[in-house]
Amino acid sequence: MSEKSPPAAPAATGWNTWDVRTHTGMSRLPSGPRVRFGVLGPDGPVLSGFTWRDGLERLGPHTVDGTYAEVTVRAAGHRLRLVFAGGPGDVLHARAESPGTVVLSVEGLDAVDEPAGEGAGARNVSVGGVRWAVTASSPARRLDSPAHTLTLAFDTGTGAVDVCVAPENAPDAAPNAASEGAAGTVAETGAVLDAHRAASDRTRLRSGGWLGDAADALTRAVTWNTVHAPDIDRVLTPTSRDFVCAERRGFYGTWALHAWDTFFTGLAASAVDRDYARGVFGQILPYADEAGMIPNRVSDDGGRTDDRSQPPVGALTVYQAYLAGGLSAGTRDTALLTGTYPALLAWHDWWPRARRGPHGLLAWGSDPVAGDAASATLDRAKRESGLDDSPMYDECLYDPATRTMDLADVGLNALHIADAEALAAIADILGERATAARLRAEAATAGAAADRLLWDAERGGYRNLTASGAHDPHVSPTMLYALLGGLPDAGRAATVAAELLRPEVLGGVRPLPSVARNDPGFAATYWRGRIWAPMAYLAVQGLRRYGLTGLSRPVVRALLRLFLDEWREHGHVRENYPATDGENLTALQKRSDGLMAWGGLLAYLAFGELADARPDGWRFAHPGEPADLCGLPLGDGRLDVRATDRLTVGLDGRVLLDMAPGVTVRGYRLTADGATGTAEGTGDLLVTPPGGGPPVTLDVRGAPRRFTVGTGGRTARNDAGERGDTGGTRDTGTGDGGTGSTGDIREGTGT
């Protein structure tokens, strides 16, 4: 565990959309000007606002490092489209397109040099002793502005103006290829914008066909929410800049981090950039207290919630991001594990010490905090669950003796067991064998107790358990977390899932509302019935654990439709989605934020239908209709998965697998020595050897068949162990990702 973690990405240097208050500009860190664009209205420049409720129309592409970004807003009756080429260098290039008068505001200045004459296209400004040149492709007139600010208006007549901001007489010093030769003059702006856009297109995550623009939506929901927190001088990715910023009608001052929000954002970010994801995962961990508790929230003006935590999903999401980072252990991001494991283990061990509730099971709670009258209350315990107003907790009481609700929660107990399993897998990878064994033993003991106590034989399912020993009748997707924790055997898992996913319960065309439709508490609002991506993600992962693809697939497809419909119509990635037809969430400003990173988990789930990283290796399957998922960032390179009349899996343009649509490959791993996996279904499968050369053809029929293809295809074997081109040994496992009731997750064993 001595490996040093690489620096988090993006670094707080260069030009990016750092300022939480606006989408329409860039700031240069660690020192430099802040640039904003707007339009001239009848009462003066319109430079602020532009939230989803006020003028923000569409967020375009946005690279992690700020080398390219697009955004479209509307103000004073005019549309304004902005294109930025920033990034880690010194020079910012921008283009503003509008039929109205474009306004540029350069802020945070020490001084402004007046031009030689009215209408001159250049100004020199000073920041921190450095002189910057502001040049434009069109003449400008200076407008009255606050102190330390230069405000210019451009009556272009052409609908567009190019702007360049650079240190005086200094070319762009950015080391990246997209910025090479980008001198600090406006004459190069058009070429620089084109080059940065092309570089962005080459490396971005892309999707198409059945997946639609899901990859773009997920990416933008993460990258557009990355901001700089000046008071702590850190780059952060809250779930939404609108949600956290008071000037954007949010709940906090300028930044806030929430525990499970951060972990789910990190998981979504892992599909965009591995270094970026590592940085996101690490944002909340330093705020753990001495006991190991990771707080529900930390913010600039709201402080931290020392009385409570949030659902334990850290190890689950970190381990999943690790698995998805490579085609074998040798190419995965071990630094992600070394950088998070100590804090995640301490947090895991905090729960049984601090949250023992009824019958010795875990329950949500809140500790008393001096000076905080609202601590140690039922309301705060509900907030620890993350499901603030869920009907599941309507009848609960707070028990000051245990500092918990008087209700043992299926979701919490199952998540903590799954957390132990993921941590055990991480511990094994890091060589912490004794800890791994301890965690597995604890998971087995806790799983047996939870299965026995939380099983409601009368209702035929898992239910929360009251202090009196009665099973609570409320139903939510958290009952499916029992599968995520591996509580039932395979038969019981299938029965429970089928019952819960009936249309009148949690199924239907808008599946997995946060409480069952036939529950008396269902109200189709907030956590009383809306569809939440984190809850859906955990529930679907439970179904996938048992290989219940017949149940999980229609759920994932229905959730993708909701996700894409909202994205296409409004450009939104929602905090939550409507569980009933005809509900317009745009009017509910504080109940469904318009661009929240964790909403991208609905896209992430759909990606898993084509390519899903699992503990035993990757699963690749044809979704039944044309689909593309390209540019997944792996330690091996960029992974492309395309479903047409066949399914092909490629790495940096080289085909790894080519299979008939009726074939599924699981447990796939690629090393320098061989490509291994298990094929099932019906049809042919072509496996390319790791060193290249002609693919090895396998005829897949009947029982699952293992295959190993070495360098040049020389080690392919058939069931009888003979060398040949129809290789594979018979798979005696449980099928598509299934496990028994132990739920043991180890690198190489599979679930």
N, C-alpha and C positions, 0 to 999 in steps of 0.2 A: 504493500500500500504506500510505497514511497514515490510512486509516479506523480510527477507534478502536473497539475491540470493546466491545459492551455488557457490563455486569456479568454474571457467571455467576449462574445460578439453581439452586437457591434461595439467597437471601442468608442469611447466618448471623444472622438476627434473628427475633424472635417465637417462637411456640410450634410445635414440631414433634416428631416421634419421633426426635429427634437422638441420644439415648443408645444407643450400640451394644449395651449390655448387656441391653436389654429391649425388647419389643414392646408392653408394657402401660402405657405412660406417655408423657408429653411433658415436654420441658425448654424453658425460656424463655431465649433468647439475645438479646443478649450477656451479660446478667446477669439472674438471677432464679431462682426455685425449680425443682426437679426434682420431678415428680409421678409416682407409680406406684400402680397398683391391684393388689389381690390378694384372696384370701379367707382367712378365719380357719380354720385347721386345728386338730386336737387338740393339737398342740404349739406353736401360736402362728401368727402371720401367715405366709402363703406369698406372697412378693412377687417372688421371683427364679426363674430357670430359664426355663421356657416356651420351650424350643427345640423343633425338630421331633421330637426324641427324648424330649421331656419336657413334655407338656402343651399345646403350641401346636396348636390345632385348625384354625383357618381365619383367613386374613388377608383382610379386606374391602377396600372401596375406600379409596384413599389419594391425596389430591391432592399435587402436587409441593410446594406451599407449606405443607402441614399444615392448611389450613382445614377439611379433613374427613378422618377416618380411622375405620375399624372394625376390631376384632380380637376373636376368640373363643379363650379358653384354658380349660383344665380343671385344677383343683387341689383336693386334699382332698375328692375325690368330688363336686365341684360344677363346673358350667360357669359361666364368667364372660364375658359379652359387654360390650365397651366401645365407646363411640362418643365421638369427640373432635371438637370444633370449635375449632381453634387458629388458626394462621396468623400473619401479620406484625404483628398488633396486640398489645395488652398483656393481653387477657383470654382465659382458657381456660374453655370450657364442656365438661363431660363427663357422660356417663350410664353407670352401671354396673348391669348386670342380672345377678342371680344368685339362686338359691333359698337360697344360703348367706349367711353374714355377710360383707359387703363390707368390705375394708380399704383405706384410703387412706394413703399415705406421702408426705409433703411433705419434701423433703430439701435440703441445702445451705443451711441457715438460720443466721442470726446469733442470732435470739431467737424465742421463742414466748410470746405473751401468753395467760395462762389465761382461760377464759371466765368469765362472771359466775356460772354455776352448772353443775353436772354435767348433761350431756346437751344443753347449748346448741348450736345449729346453726352457730355461727360461731367462727372463731379468727382472730386477727391474728398474722402472722409478719413477720419482718424479714430482708431479704437486701440486703447492700450499701448499707444506709442507707435503703432503700425499704420501706415497710410494705405488706404484701399481706393482703387479706381472703380467707379460705377459708370459703365458705359452702356449705351443703348443704340439700337438701330434707327430710332426715330427721335426727332427733337422733343425736348421735355420742357415743361414749365413748372417752376417750384411753387408748391402750395404752402400756406401757413400750416405749421405743425408744432407739436409739443417740443420741449427742450430735448436735446440729444437725439433728434430725429430729422431725417431728410425725407420729404414727401414730394414726389414728382408725378405729374400727370402727362399722359401721352395721347395726343389726338392723332392717332395713326392714319386714319382714313383708309387703311388697308385691312384693318381688323386684327393685326398682330404686331407685336413689338418683341424684339430680342433684347435681353439684358445680360450683361456679364459683370460679376463682382469679383475682383481679384486684388491681391497685394500689388501696389504700384510697381510696374515694370517687372513683374515676376511671372514666369510661366507656371502652369499647373505642375506641382511637385508630386502628384499622386503616383504611387508605384504600380497601380493596376493598368492592365493593357488597354482598357476602354478609355483611359484618360491620357495615354501617351500622346504627346504632341498637341495637347489642348492648351494653347497659349491663352493668356489672360486678356483677350480682346473679344469684342462682340462679333468681329468678322468670322470667327471660328464657331460661333454658337450653333448654327444650323448643322454643321458637320459633327460637332460634338454630341448634340442631341441624337442624331441618327446613329452614331457609333454606340452610344450608351444604350439606346433602345435595342439595337441588334445584339449587344452583349447580354442584355437582360433576357431577350427571347431565347438565346442559346442555352441558358442555364436555368431558366425558371421551371417550376413544376407545371406540367400541362395535363389537361384531360379533355376528352371529347366523347362523342357518341352518347351512350347511355349516361355517362358521368357528366355530360354537359360541361359547364364552366366551373364545376365544383372545385377544381384545383386553384383557379384564380380567386374564387371567393374565400377559400380557406387561407390562402397566402396573404391576401390583402387585409383580412380580419386580424392577422397577427402583425404584419409589418407596419401598417398604418397606426397601430396602437403602441408603437415603441416610442418612448419619450425620455427626456432628460429631466432628472429631479435636481434642481440647482442646490437645494439645501444639503443634500447628501452627496452631490456630484456623482450620481450613478445613472446609467442608462437602465430603464425599467420597461417591462411590457405588462402593464395592467391589462385586464380583460377588455377595457374600453376607456379611451381618453375622455369621451363624453361623460361616462359614469363617474369618473374620479375628479373631474375638474369643475370647480364652482363657476368659473367664467363660461363654461359650456353647459350650465344648468345641472351640473353633477352634484355629488354628495360630499365631496371633500375639497381641499384647497387646490393642490396641483397634482398630487399623486396618492395612490393607495395600492397596497398589495393584499390580496386575500389568499388564504392557504390553498384550498383545493382549486380555486380559479387559476392560480399560478401553475400548479402541476398539470392541469388540463391544457393550459396555454402552451406549456413546454412540450406536451405530447403533440399538439397540433403543429408547433414550430419544427418538430423533428422531421416532418415531411417537407419542410422548406429548406433547412440548413442545419447540419449537425452542430456546428459551433454555436450557432444562434440558439438552438434548443438548450445546449448545455448552460449557456448564460441565463436563459429564462428559468430553468429548474433551480439554479443557485440563488435566485433573487430573494426568496423568502426564508431560506435556511438560516442565514446569520441572525435572524430575529428570534430563534428558539430561546426559551428561558433556561435557567440552570437545571431545571428538572427534565428538560428535553421537549417541553410542550411548544409546538409551533402555533403561534396565535392565529385566531380567525382572521384578524386584520391588523395591518400596520399602515399608518398614513401620516402625512405631514401635519395636518391640523387636528386630526382625530386621535392621535396617539396610537396605542396598541391595546388589544383586548387581552389583558393578562388573566382574565377569568375563564377563558374558553378557547377551544381550538376549532378545527373543522374536520370533516370526514377524512380518515386515513387512506388517501389514495396515492401518496407519494411514491412508495416503492413500486406499486403497480404500474404507474405511468413511466417512471424512470426505467424500469426493467423492459417495458414494451418499447420505449424509444431506443434502448440499447439493442434489443433484438432486431429492430427495423433498421439499424445502422450499418448492417453488413450481411454478406451471404455466408459468413462463418465467424467463429470467435476471433480469428486473426485479423479481421477487418472491422470489427465493431469498436465502438467508442468506449474503451475501458476507462478513460479519463472521466467520463460522465459518472461512472460508478464510484470511482475513488473519491470524486469531489462531493458526492451526496450521501454515500453509505453511512458515515458516522452519525450525521444528523438524523437520517431516516431511522436508523436503529434506535437511537435515543428516544425519538418520538414514538416509535412502536412500543417501546418498553414503558413509556409514560402512561399509556392508556390503562393497562390493568392495575397500575398503582393508584390512578386518580379517578377512574370511572367504573368501579365495581358497583353495580346496581342490584336490582332484584334477582334473587336466586343465584347470585355469584356471576351473572352474565354482565356484559358491558351495557351501559346506558349513557345517553347524552347528559351533560351536566354543565355546571358553572361554579367556579370557586369564589368564595368571598374575597373581595379586594377592598382594602381600606380606602375610604373616600369615594367609593363607587357604589351608590345606593342601589343601583339596578343589578349589581352582580349577585350571584347566588339566588337567582330567581328562575321561574319556569320560562319566562320569555327568553332569557339568555341561554338557557339549556336548549331551547328550540333553535336558536341561532347557531349553536354549535353543530347541529345536525345539517346545516346548510339548507334546510327545507322549511324556512322560517314559519310560514303559516299553514303547514300541512295539516289536514284534518286528522292525521294519525295521532296528533298530540293535543287535540281539543279537550279530551277528558283527563289529561295527565295532571299530576301534582308534582311539586318540587319537594324532594326529601332532603332536608338540611343535614341529616346524619350521614348520608352517602354522597351528598352534594350532586345528586343526579335526579333525573326524572324517576318516577315510580313505574317505569316501563322499560323492560329489556327489549332492545331494538334488533330486529332481524338484520337490517341493513348494516348497522354498526358492527355487530358480531361477525357477520360474513365478511365485511371489508377488512376487519382486523385479521381474520384468518388468512384471507388472500394476501394481505400485506406481509404476513409472516412467511408465506410460501415464496413470494417474490424476493423478500429479503434473504431468505435461505439460499435461493438461486444466486443472488448477488454475492453473498458471503462465500459460496463455493468458488465462484469465479475469482474472487480476490484472495482465495487461500485461507479463509477464516472457517476452517472445517468444524471446529468445536461450536462456534456460534451457529453455523448452518444446522448442525444436528440438534442443538437446543431449540432453535426456531421451529424445526419440523416436528419435534416432539410436542412442543406447546400447541402448534396448529392442530395436530392430531387429537390432543386432549380437548382443546376448545371446540373443535369440530364435532366430536362425539357428544359433548355436553349440549351444544347448540342444537344439534339435530334432534336430540332427545327432548329437550325442554321447549323448543320453539315449534315443533311439529304439532299441528292441531289435527288430530285424527278425525274429529267430527266434521271439519270443513275440508279435509283432504289437502292441506297446504301448510306452509309456514306462516306463522302469525306472531306479531309482537306479544310479549307476555307481561301481564300486569303483576304488581307486587302481591296481589291476592292469589295468584296462580291461575287466573282466567286468561284465555287467549283473546286479544283485542280483535274485533271484527274488521277493522279498517284494512283496505288493500291498496297497495301502491306497487310500482315497479321494484321497490326495494325488496319485495318478497322474492324476486328473481335473483337478487344478489346471493341468495342461498346457493344457487348453482355456481356463481363466481367463486364462492368459498368452498365449493366441493362438498357440501353437506350431504346431499342425497346420493343413493346409488343411481345407476343409469335408468332403471325403470321408473323409479319415483321421480327423477328429474324430468323425464319426458311427460309423465302424467301431470305434474305440477305446472310445467310450462304450457301445455296445451290448454289446461283449465284457465290459467291466467290470461292467455292470449285470445280468449273468446271475444268477439266484437263488443259485447255489452260490458266487458270487464276492462281489459287493457289492450285489446286488439283493434281491428277495424282499419279503415282507410287512413286514419290519423292515429297511429298506434302509440302506446306507452305514455298516455297522459299521467301526470304526477300523482293522481289518485284515480281509482277505478271509477268508470262512468256510473256504475250501479251503487257506488258508495254514497251514503246520505250527505257527505261533506263535499261532494263534487260540485264545483262552481265554475269551472273553466277559466279561472283567474289565477295568476301567479302560481304558487305551489299547491293550489287547490284544484288543479286540473290542466294547466298548460303542459306542453311537451318541452322537456328540458334535455339538451344534448348530453350533458354529463350523466344524467340518470339513464338515458337511453343507451349510452355507450357501455355503462357498467352492466346493464341488463342484457344487452346483446352479447357482450363478452361471456356472460354466464351461459347463454344458449350455445355459443360456439365452443365453449369448453367441453360440452357433452356431445358435440357433433350434431346438434339439432338444426341442421341447415334448412330442413323443410319448414321450420318455424321462424328461424332468424332471417332467412332470405326475404320473404315478403315484408317483414318489418323494416329491414334496411332499405328496401326499394321504396316503400311508402314514405319513410323519413327523408330519403333523397329527393323525392318529388316535392315535399314541403320546402326543403332547403333551396332547391333550384327555382321553384316558382317565386319565392320571396326575393331571391337574388336577381332574377331576370326582371321582375317588375319594379323593384325598389332599390336594388343594389345593397340590400341588407343581409347581414349575417346576424341572426337574432339571438338575444339572450334566452328567449323562449319562443315557442311557436304555438299557434292556436290549435286546440283539440276539437274545435267545432267549426263548421263552415261559416263563412261570411263575417268573420271577426277581423277588423282592421286594427292591427297592433300599432300603427303609426301614431294613433291618437293617445296611446298610453305611455307617455314619456318615461315614467318612473317604474314601469312594470315590464318593459321589454325593450332594452337598449338596442339601437339600430345596427351597431357593428361591435359584436362581442366575440372575442377570439374563441371562446369555448363552443360557440355555435358551430364552428368548423368541425367539431367531432362527428357531426352527421355526415359530412363529406368523408372524413377519415374512416368511418365504418364502411361506407360504400367502396372505398379503395380496397378494403379487405376482401371484398367479393372477388377481385381479380388477383391481388397480391397481399398476403397476410403473413407477417413475420411471427412465428410461434417458437416456443422453447425447443422443439425438436427440429426446427428448420422452417423454410418458407413453404406456404401453400399457394399454388397457382391454379386458377380455375376460370373457365369461360363463363361469363355471366348470363349467357343465353341470347345476347344481342350485341351488336357492335359497340365497342368501347375502347378508349385509349387512356392510359395513365403513363406519362412519360416524364423523365427527369427526376425520379426519386433519388435523393442524395444518399449514397452509400459510401462506406469506406473503400469499396471496390471500384466505384465509379458511379455513373448515372444509369439507373435501371429503367428500362422501358417495357411496358406490358401492353400488348395490343390484341384485341379480340375482333376478328373478322370471321371468315369462314373457318379459321383455325385460331389458336391462341399462340402467340409468340412472346417469348421473354428474352430481352436483349440487354446487354451491358456495354455502354459506350459504342453502340452501333454493331456489336457482335452478337449474333443469335446464340442464346444458351439452350433454350428449349423451344420446340415447335411441335404442337400437339393438336390432335383432333379435338373438336369441341366437346366430345363426350368423355374426355380424359381429364382427370384431376391429378396433379402432382402435389404431394405434401412431404414434409421433412427434407426439403431440398437444401443442400449445402454445396458450396463450391470452394475448394482449396486448390493450391498449386498441384496437389497430387491426384485429385479426383472430384467428380461430381456425383453426389449420392442423393437418394430420395426414394420415395415410394409412389408408384403410379397405380391408379385404380380407375374403373369405368370401362369404356369400350372405345377402341380406336388405336391409332398408331401414335407413337411418341418418338421424336428425334432429339437425342441428347448430344450436345457438342462437348467433346473432351476439353479439359481445362487448358491444354496447350494448343488448341485449335485442331484443324484437320477435319476429315469427313465426319458427320454426325453418326452416332450409333442409333439404329432403329429398333424400337421395342414394340411388340404387338401386345397390347394391353386388353385382356379379357378375363372375366371371372374375378377371382380373389385378388386383393391388393398384391402388388409385386414390387419388391425392393430392387433397386438397381445401383450399381456402382460402375462409373465409367472413368477409367484412369487416363493418363496422358496417351493420346493417340487412340483411345478407345480400347486399349489392350486388356482391360480388366473387366469388361462387361461379362456378366454371367447370367445363365438362365436358372430356372428353379432347381434344376438337377445339379447345378454347380459347374456345368460345362461352359467353356468359353464360346461366345457366339453373339449374335446381334439381336437376340430377343431376351436380354438379360433380366435378372431380378430374382430375389429369393422371396418366398411366400411371406406376406406380412400377417402375423398372428395378432396384431394389435386390435384396438377397438374401433378403427375406422377413422372418419374425418375429424381428427383432433380430439377424440373422446378420451375420457379417463374413467377410472373407477371412482370409488368414494374417497380415496385417500387424498386426491387433489395435489399430489406432490409435484412441484415444479423444479426441475433441475436442467441445467444446460445439457441438452442431448437426450433427455428422456421424453419430453413432450407432454402436452396436455391437449 
